[in-house]
Amino acid sequence: MTSPTSGRPPGRPRAGVTAEVFAATLSTVHELGYARATVDRIAAAAGVAKTTIYRRWPTKGALVVDCLLDAFGPVPLEGTDRAELMASAIRWIAAKVGEPGVGDAFAGVFSDAVSDPELRVILAGRLQEPYRLALRDALGEPDSRILFFIDVVVGALLHRMGMTGEPMVESDVTALVEMVLSYYDGGTCPA
């Protein structure tokens, strides 16, 4: 039996549903804010049943983490030396955080993870880990310095978004790049 509106059998997964859900997630977060972007609202915006989302993602947080992974893609480490690689990574994440819905989703899931240990595991393992490994391999830095780099850069970008509702302006991104590069050029390690 087929659905009268879609011409497809009920319960059968549609091709592209993940892309539809990710687009709906970012647009709903952008329009309503992270807290008000419920799974019900995301499902309605994607034109799918809430159960379709919960079959793929057990929680809103897990959905948002995968959505962010999709939105970010791989870190484009560009340059011929360490400073250029680090600058390209900082400018890339600053640009991504500035995309509609992305910064809001990132800040929201990060905030939820503060009091949700299971979400922290998902956030650290699925979102941070691939970028930590890519940066470690490209920069040849120990894990402690890569994690500090991520903390400083992402923390500054999310703090600005949280305090102003706007992404960091280009001149401030440039200042952040200069500050981080001067720290790493000095060779000091975080305690």
C-alpha positions as CSV (number, residue, x, y, z in Angstrom):
1,M,0.0,0.0,0.0
2,T,1.3,3.4,-0.9
3,S,0.7,6.7,0.8
4,P,-1.8,8.8,-1.2
5,T,0.4,11.9,-0.9
6,S,3.8,10.5,-1.6
7,G,3.3,7.5,-3.8
8,R,5.8,5.5,-1.8
9,P,5.3,2.7,0.7
10,P,5.0,3.8,4.3
11,G,7.9,3.3,6.6
12,R,10.5,3.0,3.8
13,P,13.4,5.3,4.1
14,R,13.7,8.1,1.6
15,A,17.0,8.9,-0.1
16,G,18.4,12.2,1.1
17,V,16.5,12.2,4.3
18,T,19.7,12.9,6.3
19,A,20.4,16.0,4.1
20,E,16.8,17.2,4.5
21,V,17.0,16.8,8.3
22,F,20.4,18.5,8.6
23,A,19.1,21.5,6.5
24,A,15.9,21.6,8.6
25,T,18.0,21.5,11.8
26,L,20.2,24.5,10.9
27,S,17.3,26.5,9.5
28,T,15.1,25.8,12.6
29,V,17.9,26.7,15.0
30,H,18.7,29.8,13.0
31,E,15.0,30.8,13.0
32,L,14.0,29.9,16.5
33,G,17.2,29.5,18.5
34,Y,18.7,26.3,19.8
35,A,16.4,25.8,22.8
36,R,13.2,26.2,20.8
37,A,14.4,24.1,17.9
38,T,12.8,20.9,19.2
39,V,12.9,17.5,17.4
40,D,9.2,18.0,16.6
41,R,9.9,21.3,14.9
42,I,12.9,20.0,13.1
43,A,10.9,17.0,11.8
44,A,8.1,19.3,10.6
45,A,10.5,21.5,8.8
46,A,12.1,18.5,7.2
47,G,8.8,17.0,6.2
48,V,9.5,13.8,8.1
49,A,8.0,12.0,11.1
50,K,9.7,12.6,14.5
51,T,10.2,8.8,14.6
52,T,12.3,9.1,11.4
53,I,14.7,11.3,13.3
54,Y,14.8,9.2,16.4
55,R,15.6,6.1,14.4
56,R,18.8,7.8,13.3
57,W,19.6,10.0,16.3
58,P,18.6,9.0,19.9
59,T,18.6,12.7,21.0
60,K,18.5,16.2,19.7
61,G,22.2,16.6,20.9
62,A,23.3,13.6,18.8
63,L,21.4,15.0,15.8
64,V,23.0,18.4,16.2
65,V,26.5,16.9,16.5
66,D,26.1,15.0,13.3
67,C,24.6,18.0,11.6
68,L,27.6,20.1,12.7
69,L,30.0,17.4,11.4
70,D,28.2,17.6,8.0
71,A,28.3,21.4,8.0
72,F,32.0,21.7,9.0
73,G,33.3,18.9,6.7
74,P,37.1,18.3,7.0
75,V,39.3,21.1,8.2
76,P,41.0,22.6,5.2
77,L,44.6,22.9,6.4
78,E,46.2,25.2,3.9
79,G,49.7,26.5,3.9
80,T,53.3,25.6,3.7
81,D,54.3,26.1,7.3
82,R,52.8,25.7,10.8
83,A,51.7,29.3,11.1
84,E,49.8,29.2,7.8
85,L,48.2,25.9,8.7
86,M,47.0,27.3,12.1
87,A,45.8,30.5,10.6
88,S,43.8,28.7,7.9
89,A,42.2,26.5,10.6
90,I,41.2,29.5,12.7
91,R,39.8,31.4,9.8
92,W,37.9,28.2,8.6
93,I,36.2,27.6,12.0
94,A,35.4,31.3,12.4
95,A,33.7,31.3,9.0
96,K,31.8,28.1,9.8
97,V,30.6,29.5,13.1
98,G,29.3,32.5,11.2
99,E,27.1,30.5,8.9
100,P,23.3,30.7,9.6
101,G,22.3,28.3,12.3
102,V,25.8,26.7,12.7
103,G,27.1,29.0,15.5
104,D,23.8,28.8,17.3
105,A,23.7,25.0,17.0
106,F,27.3,24.7,18.1
107,A,26.9,27.0,21.1
108,G,23.6,25.2,22.1
109,V,24.9,21.7,22.0
110,F,28.1,22.8,23.7
111,S,26.0,24.4,26.5
112,D,23.8,21.3,26.9
113,A,26.9,19.1,27.2
114,V,28.0,21.0,30.3
115,S,25.3,19.2,32.3
116,D,24.8,16.1,30.1
117,P,27.7,13.6,30.4
118,E,26.4,11.4,27.6
119,L,26.3,14.4,25.2
120,R,29.8,15.4,26.3
121,V,31.1,11.9,25.2
122,I,29.4,12.3,21.8
123,L,30.6,15.9,21.4
124,A,34.2,15.0,22.3
125,G,34.3,11.7,20.4
126,R,32.4,12.5,17.3
127,L,32.9,16.2,16.8
128,Q,36.2,17.2,18.5
129,E,38.3,14.0,17.9
130,P,38.5,14.0,14.1
131,Y,39.7,17.7,14.2
132,R,42.1,17.0,17.0
133,L,43.7,14.2,15.1
134,A,43.9,16.2,11.8
135,L,45.5,19.2,13.6
136,R,47.9,17.0,15.6
137,D,49.1,15.3,12.4
138,A,49.4,18.5,10.4
139,L,51.0,20.6,13.2
140,G,53.1,17.9,14.9
141,E,52.1,19.2,18.3
142,P,51.3,17.0,21.3
143,D,47.7,16.4,22.2
144,S,47.8,18.8,25.1
145,R,48.7,21.7,22.9
146,I,46.2,20.8,20.2
147,L,43.4,20.6,22.8
148,F,44.5,24.0,24.1
149,F,44.5,25.4,20.6
150,I,40.9,24.1,20.1
151,D,39.8,25.4,23.5
152,V,41.2,28.9,22.9
153,V,39.9,29.3,19.3
154,V,36.5,27.7,19.6
155,G,36.0,29.1,23.1
156,A,36.6,32.6,21.9
157,L,34.4,32.2,18.9
158,L,31.5,30.7,20.9
159,H,31.9,33.3,23.6
160,R,31.5,36.1,21.1
161,M,28.5,34.4,19.6
162,G,26.9,33.9,23.0
163,M,27.6,37.5,24.1
164,T,26.6,39.3,21.0
165,G,24.5,36.9,19.0
166,E,26.9,37.6,16.1
167,P,30.0,35.9,14.8
168,M,33.4,37.4,15.3
169,V,34.1,40.2,12.8
170,E,37.1,39.8,10.5
171,S,39.4,42.3,12.3
172,D,38.8,40.3,15.5
173,V,39.5,37.0,13.8
174,T,42.8,38.5,12.6
175,A,43.6,39.5,16.1
176,L,42.8,36.0,17.4
177,V,45.0,34.5,14.7
178,E,47.9,36.8,15.7
179,M,47.4,36.1,19.4
180,V,47.3,32.3,19.0
181,L,50.3,32.3,16.6
182,S,52.4,34.4,19.0
183,Y,51.6,32.0,21.8
184,Y,52.6,28.9,19.7
185,D,55.7,30.6,18.3
186,G,56.8,31.2,21.8
187,G,56.8,27.4,22.4
188,T,55.2,27.6,25.8
189,C,52.9,24.8,26.9
190,P,49.6,25.1,28.8
191,A,49.9,23.9,32.3
